[in-house]
Amino acid sequence: MRRIAQRLAITTLPLTLLAASLSHASEISLPNTMAWTAYGTNSSGYAQAVALGNMLQSEYGTSVRVLPGDNDVSRMTPLKQGRVDLCACGISSYYGVEGVMMFAHEDWGPQPLRVITTSTASFGLSLAVAGDLEVKTPADLKGKRIAYIRGDDALNKGTEAYLAFGGLTWDDVERVDYPGYSRSFDGIIAGNVDASFTTTVTPPAQQLASSPRGISWPELDPNDTEGWERMKTVAPYFRPHEVTSGAGNVSSDNPVSSASYPYPIIVANSDIEDDVAYGLIKAMQDNYDQYKDSAPGAVGYALEYQDLQWVIPFHDAVVDYYKDIGVWTDKMQLHQEELVERQLLLLETWESFVSSAPSDEEDFKKAWMSVRANALTEAGFDPIFQ
């Protein structure tokens, strides 16, 4: 066990004392105006952000302006520059914390993000497979034609994770490149490719389900320990999830054992004021019934759906809130401390690296990924991304 565990074992106080020493006033204190970024206006993430903003306006007089962004850059740049308070982001927020993919660039680097809250709803994130194939599990994808979306690291990483669950890699399938996500589903319908990564409720998945090929979703046995270990080695943000909403007659009466991760992931920079972070999470939990039916997927903000040992650290004031309501445990505290230590190490490593980094973009990325992996390994962390 690393030194952080040893420190925690020595210094951890009973949770009741921690809550008493760190608890905030019961009053919710929020600014008069806030600005958030979110996915595009036709997305469930945008609709949820608007629903949350309406609740804050109604209950606390806080006016929330939601700025839609069609890609990761347009959503995360305003947060990086301090022009917005929050981002209702996707899994790119995790890549930002890790400083990988689009963030392994001199204009970005590791981002000091902290989670306020997340939504995990009834849908899943999976490979949509043509229904005319005998694909029951990811292992059945061997030899099949799998879509690779150029320029979309998140989707391709999801595909790679599903292949890993089945003990496969890209070398075990036929990779078919597409310039965009929607085009890959056109390709499945046309018979040119067999599977593409998506959410189970997305319109392209519904279109595939209505086509002559139909649709199927690979089953992930929640008890397949080795399969889940392989999947999390590639993408540690996935969790087992019983999917009850999806194309192809997926419902509560016909669920699919699959995987998911939160969407949206509402993050702020680590230096957002404690009162604001605490006020937000308390307001969202205290007024859950007011907004839970106001947007698709908004039910996922319930306390029971919060993964308190996920892959991005919570804001310190959010941790205080969970302590105050009595759900925070010593195990969660250890996990939080480890995530914070990892984040600080990445930020320090980046600061040292950029002072003498190569000027060429490709050389820069290659050198950073090597330095990053070495620093994490030496500190006892898994680099995950190589």
C-alpha positions in Angstrom: 0.0 0.0 0.0 1.4 3.4 -0.9 2.3 6.1 1.5 -1.1 7.8 1.2 -2.8 4.8 2.7 -0.4 4.8 5.5 -1.0 8.5 6.2 -4.8 7.9 6.1 -4.6 5.0 8.5 -2.8 7.2 11.0 -4.7 10.4 10.6 -8.3 9.4 9.8 -10.8 10.5 12.5 -14.2 8.9 13.0 -16.6 10.2 10.3 -18.8 11.9 12.9 -16.0 14.1 14.0 -14.9 14.8 10.5 -18.4 15.9 9.6 -18.6 18.1 12.7 -15.3 19.8 11.9 -15.9 20.2 8.2 -19.7 20.7 7.9 -21.0 23.7 6.1 -23.9 25.9 7.2 -27.3 24.4 6.2 -28.1 27.5 4.2 -27.4 27.2 0.4 -25.4 30.1 -0.9 -25.2 30.5 -4.7 -24.3 33.4 -7.0 -27.0 35.4 -8.8 -25.8 34.2 -12.2 -23.9 31.2 -13.4 -22.7 30.0 -16.9 -22.4 26.4 -17.8 -21.3 24.6 -21.0 -23.1 21.5 -22.2 -23.5 19.3 -25.3 -25.5 20.6 -28.3 -29.1 21.8 -28.0 -30.6 18.5 -29.2 -28.8 16.5 -26.6 -30.1 15.0 -23.3 -27.1 16.6 -21.6 -28.2 20.1 -22.7 -31.8 19.4 -21.7 -30.7 18.2 -18.2 -28.5 21.4 -17.7 -31.5 23.5 -18.6 -33.7 21.6 -16.2 -31.2 22.0 -13.4 -30.9 25.7 -14.2 -34.6 26.1 -14.0 -34.6 24.5 -10.6 -31.9 26.8 -9.4 -33.7 29.9 -10.7 -37.0 28.8 -9.1 -35.6 27.8 -5.7 -32.6 30.1 -5.2 -32.9 33.0 -7.7 -29.8 31.8 -9.6 -29.9 32.5 -13.3 -28.1 29.8 -15.3 -26.9 30.5 -18.9 -26.2 27.2 -20.7 -23.8 27.5 -23.6 -24.1 24.6 -26.1 -20.9 23.1 -27.6 -20.8 20.6 -30.4 -17.4 19.2 -29.5 -15.0 18.7 -26.5 -13.0 21.8 -27.4 -16.0 24.1 -27.5 -17.3 22.7 -24.2 -14.1 22.6 -22.2 -12.2 25.7 -23.4 -14.5 28.2 -21.6 -14.0 26.2 -18.4 -10.3 26.1 -18.8 -10.3 29.9 -19.4 -12.5 30.6 -16.4 -15.4 32.0 -18.5 -17.9 29.5 -17.2 -18.5 27.9 -13.8 -19.3 24.3 -14.8 -19.2 21.9 -17.7 -21.9 19.3 -18.2 -19.3 17.2 -20.0 -18.9 13.7 -21.2 -16.0 11.3 -20.7 -13.6 13.8 -22.2 -13.5 15.3 -18.7 -11.7 12.2 -17.5 -9.2 12.4 -20.4 -8.7 16.0 -19.4 -7.8 15.1 -15.8 -5.4 12.5 -17.2 -3.8 14.8 -19.8 -4.3 12.3 -22.7 -5.7 12.2 -26.2 -6.6 15.8 -27.2 -5.2 17.0 -23.9 -1.7 15.7 -24.7 -1.2 19.0 -26.5 0.8 22.0 -25.5 -2.4 24.1 -25.3 -4.0 21.8 -22.8 -2.2 19.3 -20.5 -3.8 17.8 -17.4 -6.8 19.8 -16.2 -7.5 20.4 -12.5 -11.1 19.3 -12.7 -13.3 18.1 -9.8 -16.7 16.4 -10.0 -19.8 18.2 -8.6 -22.3 15.4 -9.5 -23.0 13.0 -12.3 -26.0 11.3 -13.9 -26.3 7.6 -14.6 -29.6 6.8 -16.2 -31.3 3.7 -17.7 -29.3 3.6 -21.0 -26.0 1.9 -21.6 -22.9 2.6 -23.6 -22.2 -0.3 -25.9 -21.3 -1.7 -29.3 -24.4 -1.7 -31.5 -24.1 -4.8 -33.5 -26.1 -5.8 -36.6 -28.9 -8.1 -35.5 -28.4 -10.5 -38.3 -25.2 -11.8 -36.8 -24.8 -14.3 -34.0 -23.1 -12.0 -31.6 -24.1 -12.7 -28.0 -21.0 -11.6 -26.1 -17.9 -9.4 -27.0 -15.9 -12.6 -27.7 -18.3 -13.3 -30.7 -16.9 -10.2 -32.4 -13.8 -12.0 -33.5 -13.4 -11.6 -37.2 -16.2 -9.1 -37.5 -16.0 -5.7 -39.2 -15.8 -3.0 -36.5 -16.2 0.8 -37.1 -13.3 3.0 -36.2 -14.2 6.7 -36.1 -11.4 9.0 -37.2 -10.8 11.8 -34.7 -13.1 10.5 -32.0 -10.9 9.0 -29.3 -13.7 8.5 -26.8 -15.8 6.3 -29.1 -12.8 4.3 -30.3 -11.7 3.7 -26.7 -15.1 2.4 -25.9 -14.9 0.0 -28.7 -11.4 -1.1 -27.6 -12.8 -1.7 -24.1 -15.6 -3.9 -25.3 -13.2 -6.0 -27.4 -10.9 -6.3 -24.4 -13.8 -7.7 -22.3 -14.0 -10.5 -24.9 -10.3 -11.1 -24.8 -9.9 -9.4 -28.2 -7.9 -6.4 -29.7 -8.2 -4.5 -32.9 -5.9 -7.2 -34.4 -8.7 -9.8 -34.0 -11.3 -7.8 -36.0 -11.5 -6.1 -39.3 -11.2 -2.3 -38.7 -13.3 -0.2 -41.0 -12.6 3.6 -40.8 -15.3 6.2 -41.0 -15.1 10.0 -41.0 -17.9 10.4 -38.5 -20.2 8.6 -36.1 -23.4 8.8 -38.1 -21.7 7.5 -41.2 -20.7 4.3 -39.4 -24.3 3.5 -38.8 -25.1 4.1 -42.4 -22.4 1.6 -43.1 -23.9 -1.0 -40.8 -27.3 -0.6 -42.5 -25.7 -0.8 -45.9 -23.9 -4.0 -44.9 -20.4 -2.6 -45.1 -19.5 -2.9 -41.4 -21.0 -4.9 -38.5 -20.7 -2.8 -35.3 -20.2 0.7 -33.9 -20.0 2.2 -30.4 -22.8 4.3 -29.2 -25.4 4.8 -26.4 -28.3 2.4 -26.5 -30.9 5.2 -27.0 -29.2 7.3 -29.7 -31.2 7.9 -32.9 -28.7 6.1 -35.1 -29.2 3.0 -33.0 -33.0 3.3 -33.4 -32.6 3.6 -37.2 -30.4 0.5 -37.2 -33.0 -1.4 -35.2 -35.7 -0.4 -37.8 -33.5 -1.6 -40.7 -33.6 -5.0 -42.3 -30.4 -5.9 -40.3 -31.9 -5.1 -37.0 -29.8 -4.6 -33.9 -28.3 -6.5 -31.0 -26.3 -5.6 -27.9 -23.4 -7.8 -26.6 -24.1 -9.1 -23.1 -21.5 -8.5 -20.4 -21.7 -11.0 -17.6 -21.5 -9.0 -14.3 -19.8 -12.0 -12.7 -17.1 -12.3 -15.4 -14.3 -11.0 -13.2 -11.6 -11.5 -15.7 -13.6 -9.8 -18.5 -14.3 -6.7 -16.3 -10.6 -6.5 -15.3 -9.6 -6.5 -19.0 -12.2 -3.9 -19.8 -11.2 -1.6 -16.9 -7.5 -1.9 -17.8 -8.4 -0.2 -21.1 -11.1 2.1 -19.8 -11.5 2.2 -16.0 -14.5 4.4 -16.1 -16.9 1.6 -17.2 -19.1 0.0 -14.6 -21.5 -2.9 -14.9 -25.0 -1.7 -15.7 -28.4 -3.3 -16.3 -29.7 -1.4 -19.3 -33.4 -0.9 -19.4 -33.7 1.7 -22.2 -32.5 1.1 -25.7 -33.2 0.4 -29.3 -34.3 -3.1 -30.2 -37.0 -3.5 -27.5 -34.6 -3.0 -24.6 -36.8 -2.2 -21.6 -37.3 -2.8 -17.9 -39.1 -6.0 -18.9 -36.3 -6.9 -21.3 -33.0 -5.6 -19.8 -29.5 -6.2 -21.1 -26.5 -6.8 -18.8 -24.1 -4.3 -20.2 -21.9 -1.3 -19.1 -22.2 2.4 -18.7 -20.5 5.4 -17.2 -22.0 8.7 -16.2 -23.4 11.3 -18.7 -23.3 14.1 -18.2 -20.4 14.5 -15.7 -20.8 17.9 -14.1 -17.3 19.2 -13.4 -15.8 22.5 -12.2 -12.2 23.6 -11.8 -10.8 22.7 -8.4 -10.7 26.4 -7.4 -14.4 27.0 -7.6 -15.5 28.5 -4.3 -16.4 25.9 -1.6 -19.8 27.5 -0.9 -20.8 27.3 -4.5 -19.8 23.7 -4.9 -21.5 22.7 -1.6 -24.6 24.7 -2.5 -24.9 23.1 -5.9 -24.7 19.5 -4.7 -27.0 20.2 -1.8 -29.5 22.0 -4.0 -29.5 19.2 -6.6 -30.2 16.5 -4.0 -32.7 18.6 -1.9 -34.7 19.4 -5.0 -34.4 16.2 -6.9 -38.1 15.6 -7.2 -38.6 19.0 -8.9 -36.4 18.3 -11.9 -36.0 14.5 -12.2 -38.8 14.2 -14.8 -38.0 17.4 -16.6 -35.4 16.0 -19.0 -34.5 12.6 -20.4 -32.0 10.9 -18.0 -32.4 13.5 -15.2 -33.4 10.7 -12.9 -29.8 9.7 -12.9 -28.8 12.4 -10.4 -30.4 10.6 -7.5 -28.1 9.8 -4.6 -28.5 6.1 -5.2 -26.9 6.5 -8.7 -23.8 8.4 -7.5 -20.6 6.4 -7.8 -18.6 7.7 -4.9 -15.5 5.8 -5.9 -15.1 6.7 -9.6 -12.2 8.0 -11.6 -12.3 11.7 -11.1 -11.9 13.3 -7.7 -14.9 15.1 -6.2 -14.6 18.7 -5.2 -13.6 19.0 -1.5 -16.9 20.7 -0.6 -18.8 18.0 -2.3 -17.0 15.5 -0.1 -18.0 17.6 2.9 -21.6 17.3 1.8 -21.5 13.6 1.6 -19.8 13.4 5.0 -22.5 15.7 6.4 -25.3 13.4 5.2 -23.5 10.4 6.6 -22.8 8.4 3.4 -19.0 9.0 3.1 -16.8 6.1 4.3 -13.1 5.6 5.1 -12.8 3.6 1.9 -14.2 6.4 -0.1 -11.8 8.9 1.6 -8.8 6.7 0.7 -10.0 6.5 -2.9 -10.5 10.3 -3.0 -7.1 11.0 -1.5 -5.4 8.7 -4.1 -7.2 10.5 -7.0 -6.2 13.9 -5.7 -2.6 12.7 -5.3 -2.6 11.4 -8.9 -4.0 14.6 -10.2 -1.5 16.8 -8.4 1.4 14.6 -9.6 0.2 14.9 -13.2 -0.1 18.7 -12.9 3.4 19.0 -11.4 4.8 16.6 -14.1 3.3 18.7 -16.8 4.6 21.9 -15.4 8.2 20.5 -15.4 7.8 18.9 -18.9 6.6 21.9 -20.9 9.6 24.0 -20.0 11.8 21.9 -22.3 9.3 20.0 -24.4 9.8 19.3 -28.2 8.3 21.9 -30.5 7.0 19.4 -33.0 3.4 18.4 -32.2 3.9 14.7 -32.7 7.2 14.6 -30.8 5.6 16.7 -28.1 2.8 14.2 -27.6 5.1 11.2 -27.7 7.5 12.7 -25.2 4.7 13.8 -22.8 3.1 10.4 -22.8 6.4 8.8 -22.0 7.2 11.3 -19.2 3.7 11.0 -17.9 3.8 7.2 -17.8 7.2 7.1 -16.0 6.1 9.6 -13.4 2.9 7.7 -12.6 4.7 4.3 -12.5 7.4 5.6 -10.2 4.7 6.9 -7.8 2.9 3.5 -7.8 0.1 4.4 -10.1 -1.1 2.6 -13.2 -0.5 5.0 -16.2 -3.6 3.4 -18.0 -2.8 5.3 -21.2 0.6 4.6 -22.8 
